[in-house]
Amino acid sequence: MILESAAVGPFFKNGFVAGCENTRKAVFIDPGDEVEQLLAFIESAKLDVTHILLTHAHVDHVSGVAEAKRALGVPICLHQDDLFLYQNAVRSGMMFGLTVEEPPPVDVFYEGEGPIAFGDYRVRVVHTPGHCPGGVCLAISKDGDTSAPHLFVGDTLFAGSIGRTDLPGGNYDTLLKSITEQLFAFPDESIVYSGHGPETTIGREKKTNPFVLEYFAGRRV
């Protein structure tokens, strides 16, 4: 799979482009302030983007959606439960002293797990609320490949940490349930691409993530 990521200030949020090496079809995941860098990569790699896929709708994950939509003209996909956050992106940006362009209307709300296709690859959509009501994991696998999928988890799970739950719609118990029951159902070798920071694996987070270990310890008491 072709994979490119970028992150810029002030949020240093990871945006991703995932592409099919055979067909050059691709998806753009969470276009934020790094949108220009990733659009340049799409052009230089001669990729044909089919969808803009959002893991959730906090402002740092949608601040580049308008520019990406203008450049690519493809459907924007989001979970229905995060629409209220998406529609408040401009106001949320103002709270940080930032000017955010109003994102265009959502074209498609995720229905179940999909899948969404791009070339030889399929995106399975798994609802993982907790950081926000409409958070999802985008699990990408190649047709016929039984190896562990690539997981784009937004801000649900980080290397050694978890997403914050003190924003509107956040819930700590719901988040830990999403992590331990949804994400941890994937193979240990699955690579986790988070919205901030470095990549990790499901197996590593099961063994070392302090929030997860504390959660499991509490359940055993």
C-alpha positions in Angstrom: 0.0 0.0 0.0 1.2 3.5 -0.8 1.1 5.5 2.4 2.1 9.1 3.1 1.5 11.2 6.2 2.1 14.8 7.2 1.7 17.0 10.3 2.2 20.7 10.8 1.6 23.2 13.6 -0.2 24.3 15.6 -1.8 20.9 16.3 0.7 18.6 14.6 -2.2 16.4 13.7 -1.4 13.5 11.3 -3.2 13.5 8.0 -2.8 10.4 5.7 -3.1 9.4 2.1 -3.4 5.7 1.5 -3.2 4.4 -2.1 -3.4 1.3 -4.2 0.0 0.6 -5.9 -1.7 -1.2 -8.8 -4.6 1.1 -9.7 -3.4 4.4 -8.2 -6.8 4.8 -6.5 -6.5 6.4 -3.0 -8.3 7.9 0.0 -7.4 11.0 1.9 -7.8 10.6 5.7 -8.5 13.6 8.0 -7.3 16.5 5.9 -6.2 19.2 8.3 -3.7 22.0 8.3 -1.2 19.8 6.4 -3.6 19.6 3.4 -1.3 21.4 1.0 1.6 19.0 1.6 -0.6 15.9 1.1 -2.3 17.4 -2.0 1.1 18.0 -3.4 2.0 14.3 -2.7 -1.2 13.1 -4.4 -0.3 15.1 -7.5 3.3 14.0 -7.6 2.4 10.4 -7.0 -0.3 10.6 -9.7 -3.0 9.2 -7.3 -6.7 9.3 -8.1 -8.4 10.0 -4.8 -11.9 8.5 -4.5 -13.0 9.6 -1.0 -12.2 12.0 1.9 -12.6 9.8 5.0 -12.9 11.4 8.4 -12.1 9.5 11.6 -14.0 12.2 13.6 -14.8 15.9 13.3 -12.7 17.8 15.8 -11.4 21.0 14.2 -7.8 19.8 13.8 -9.1 16.8 11.7 -11.3 18.8 9.4 -9.6 22.2 9.0 -8.4 21.2 5.5 -11.5 19.5 4.3 -12.8 22.5 2.3 -9.5 22.8 0.4 -9.3 19.0 -0.2 -12.9 19.0 -1.5 -12.1 21.9 -3.9 -9.0 20.2 -5.2 -10.4 16.6 -5.5 -14.1 16.9 -5.9 -14.8 13.6 -4.1 -17.3 12.6 -1.4 -16.7 13.5 2.2 -17.5 10.7 4.6 -18.2 11.1 8.4 -20.1 9.3 11.1 -23.5 10.9 11.7 -22.9 11.3 15.5 -20.1 13.8 14.9 -22.1 16.1 12.6 -22.6 18.7 15.4 -18.8 18.9 15.8 -18.3 19.2 12.0 -20.8 22.0 11.8 -19.1 23.9 14.6 -15.6 23.8 13.1 -15.4 27.5 12.4 -16.4 28.4 16.0 -14.0 25.7 17.4 -11.2 27.3 15.4 -12.0 30.7 16.8 -11.6 29.3 20.3 -8.0 28.6 19.4 -7.5 32.0 17.8 -7.5 30.3 14.3 -9.4 31.1 11.1 -10.9 27.9 9.8 -12.7 27.7 6.4 -16.3 26.4 6.7 -16.2 22.8 5.7 -18.6 21.8 2.9 -21.6 19.5 3.6 -20.9 15.9 4.3 -21.7 13.8 1.3 -21.9 10.3 2.9 -22.6 9.2 6.5 -21.0 5.8 7.2 -23.5 3.0 7.2 -22.3 0.0 9.2 -18.8 -1.2 8.4 -19.0 -0.6 4.7 -16.6 -1.5 3.1 -15.4 1.4 1.1 -13.2 0.4 -1.9 -10.2 2.1 -3.5 -8.5 -0.1 -6.1 -7.5 -3.4 -4.6 -8.1 -2.2 -1.0 -11.1 -2.1 1.2 -11.8 0.2 4.2 -13.8 -1.4 7.0 -15.4 1.3 9.3 -15.6 0.5 13.0 -17.4 2.8 15.3 -15.2 3.7 18.3 -16.9 6.4 20.4 -15.5 7.8 23.6 -13.2 10.6 22.4 -16.2 11.9 20.7 -19.6 10.3 19.8 -18.8 9.7 16.1 -15.2 8.5 16.3 -14.4 5.6 13.9 -11.4 3.3 13.2 -10.7 2.9 9.5 -9.3 -0.6 9.0 -7.6 -1.0 5.6 -6.8 -4.4 4.0 -5.9 -5.6 0.6 -8.3 -7.9 -1.2 -7.4 -11.5 -0.5 -4.7 -10.6 2.1 -5.3 -12.2 5.4 -2.6 -10.4 7.2 -3.3 -7.8 9.9 -5.0 -4.6 8.6 -3.7 -1.1 8.9 -5.7 0.8 11.5 -6.3 4.6 11.2 -7.8 5.3 14.7 -8.0 9.1 14.8 -7.6 10.2 18.4 -9.0 7.1 20.1 -5.7 5.5 20.8 -2.1 6.8 20.9 1.3 5.2 21.5 1.3 5.0 25.3 -1.8 7.1 25.7 -5.5 7.5 24.8 -7.7 10.3 23.5 -8.9 13.0 25.8 -12.5 12.8 27.0 -13.1 16.3 28.4 -14.5 17.7 25.2 -18.2 17.7 24.2 -19.5 14.2 23.8 -16.4 12.6 25.3 -16.7 9.7 27.8 -13.9 7.9 29.5 -15.6 4.6 30.1 -17.0 4.5 26.6 -13.5 5.3 25.2 -11.8 2.4 27.1 -14.6 0.1 26.0 -14.1 1.0 22.4 -10.3 0.4 22.7 -10.5 -2.9 24.6 -13.5 -4.4 22.8 -13.2 -2.9 19.3 -9.6 -2.1 18.6 -8.1 -4.9 20.6 -10.2 -7.4 18.6 -7.7 -6.8 15.8 -4.5 -8.9 15.5 -1.6 -7.8 17.8 0.6 -7.1 14.7 -1.9 -4.5 13.3 -0.2 -1.2 12.9 -2.0 1.7 14.5 -1.8 5.1 12.9 -3.0 7.7 15.4 -4.1 11.3 14.9 -1.1 12.6 16.8 2.3 11.1 17.4 4.1 8.0 16.2 2.6 4.8 15.0 2.3 1.8 17.3 0.8 -1.7 17.3 -2.2 -3.3 18.9 0.0 -5.8 20.7 2.3 -3.1 22.1 -0.6 -1.1 23.5 -2.2 -4.2 25.1 1.1 -4.8 26.9 2.3 -1.3 27.8 -0.4 1.3 27.6 -0.8 2.6 31.2 -4.5 3.6 30.7 -5.4 0.2 29.4 -3.5 -1.6 32.1 -5.2 0.5 34.8 -8.6 -0.3 33.2 -8.0 -4.0 33.1 -6.7 -3.9 36.7 -9.8 -2.2 37.8 -12.0 -4.7 36.1 -10.2 -7.5 38.0 -10.8 -6.0 41.4 
